[in-house]
Amino acid sequence: MNFAQFPRRKYIHTPTPIEPMPALSKRLGKDVTLYVKRDDLLPGAGGGNKTRKLEFCIADAMEKKADAIITCGAVQSNHCRLTLAWAVKEGLDCHLILEERVKGSYKKEASGNNFLFELMGVKSIEVVPGGTDMMGAMEKKAENLKGEGRHPYIIPGGASNAIGALGYVSCAAETMTQLNDMHLNIDHIVVPSGSAGTHAGMVVGMVGTSSNIPVSGVNVSRKKDVQEEIVYKLALATAEKLGVNTVLDRNAVVCFDQYVGPGYSIPTDAMVEAVKLFAQTESILLDPVYSGKTAAGLIDLIQKDHFAPGAKVLFLHTGGSPALYAYMETFRK
Ligand SMILES: *Cc1c(COP(=O)(O)O)cnc(C)c1O
């Protein structure tokens, strides 16, 4: 797979670690050995998965001579935090449109990522109600900026288009190189499935490297069928962009939707348990919205003997821990 054919800013200089999680594996008491890919340790203020995608998206913006980035996300969006962080680093303005998916959830004085938006000098924040056409809102913002003589570039939510997803195809290739160097034969990879670029990229990367380790996504908002379609479509577009010729089997895209709870970003008991368990066995900080719910899914699947006895399972930790500080009451309850 030739990633050098695309514009890319190199923000990542070493592979993120793959570590065993012996204490957690033991605590779960099943015949499954857990490993973690530490994408929470990626560079970019606060860390997390969007840096991989932004290597490609911001490079594309710069190639097109943009001087301002517009993107969108939820009120505690890690994606908005990292887009802002890399825009600042590149000397680009960054404008955010925040979707109040849970009514009344935006608070200007909130902690977590919201605090970091202000700290890193966001150019503007516009808060819109849940269900707003976010692309429409970003296009409107772009028109306004063009009227002021600026050259805006829109990065979609989660940087999950075929450009951004390349970052996770590249992560899959990086992971396979590491696993071969470690001589570690992983049976299954578990990832969060949100705006879908992470999941789609990993699926394409497994096919593109002929590794074919099954990748399962744990949903954070949508129903299984809807999410699988979104992931599959994005995987097809990404494979085509990259020139991966292997046919992508629809069955390679598998999502679990039973760990979402009442909805996106709304805490569940299982998420709280999972976040505490990771913190208290492996000293690994998850987040309430993505990696916490994904870990809850991983733990439940292990407890239900979803994986074959003796399986080695790799959990992709996508980061997000700055959002923990906006949820302190949830964990203290
Ligand atoms: C965005 C995000 C995800 C989900 O990745 P997608 O590519 O949007 O599916 C997972 N974890 C964290 C911490 C994130 O910020």
The ligand as an SDF file (V2000), in Angstrom:
LIG
                    3D

 15 15  0  0  0  0  0  0  0  0999 V2000
  -13.3490    9.9670   17.4700 C   0  0  0  0  0  0  0  0  0  0  0  0
  -13.0010    8.9850   18.5040 C   0  0  0  0  0  0  0  0  0  0  0  0
  -13.2620    7.6220   18.3270 C   0  0  0  0  0  0  0  0  0  0  0  0
  -14.0040    7.0720   17.1800 C   0  0  0  0  0  0  0  0  0  0  0  0
  -13.2870    7.0500   15.9920 O   0  0  0  0  0  0  0  0  0  0  0  0
  -14.0770    7.2140   14.6340 P   0  0  0  0  0  0  0  0  0  0  0  0
  -13.0370    7.1690   13.6060 O   0  0  0  0  0  0  0  0  0  0  0  0
  -14.8150    8.5070   14.7340 O   0  0  0  0  0  0  0  0  0  0  0  0
  -15.0510    6.0770   14.5300 O   0  0  0  0  0  0  0  0  0  0  0  0
  -12.8420    6.7500   19.3090 C   0  0  0  0  0  0  0  0  0  0  0  0
  -12.2220    7.1780   20.4120 N   0  0  0  0  0  0  0  0  0  0  0  0
  -11.9630    8.4700   20.6170 C   0  0  0  0  0  0  0  0  0  0  0  0
  -11.2900    8.8590   21.8790 C   0  0  0  0  0  0  0  0  0  0  0  0
  -12.3360    9.4240   19.6830 C   0  0  0  0  0  0  0  0  0  0  0  0
  -12.0990   10.7160   19.9150 O   0  0  0  0  0  0  0  0  0  0  0  0
  1  2  1  0
  2  3  1  0
  2 14  2  0
  3  4  1  0
  3 10  2  0
  4  5  1  0
  5  6  1  0
  6  7  2  0
  6  8  1  0
  6  9  1  0
 10 11  1  0
 11 12  2  0
 12 13  1  0
 12 14  1  0
 14 15  1  0
M  END
$$$$
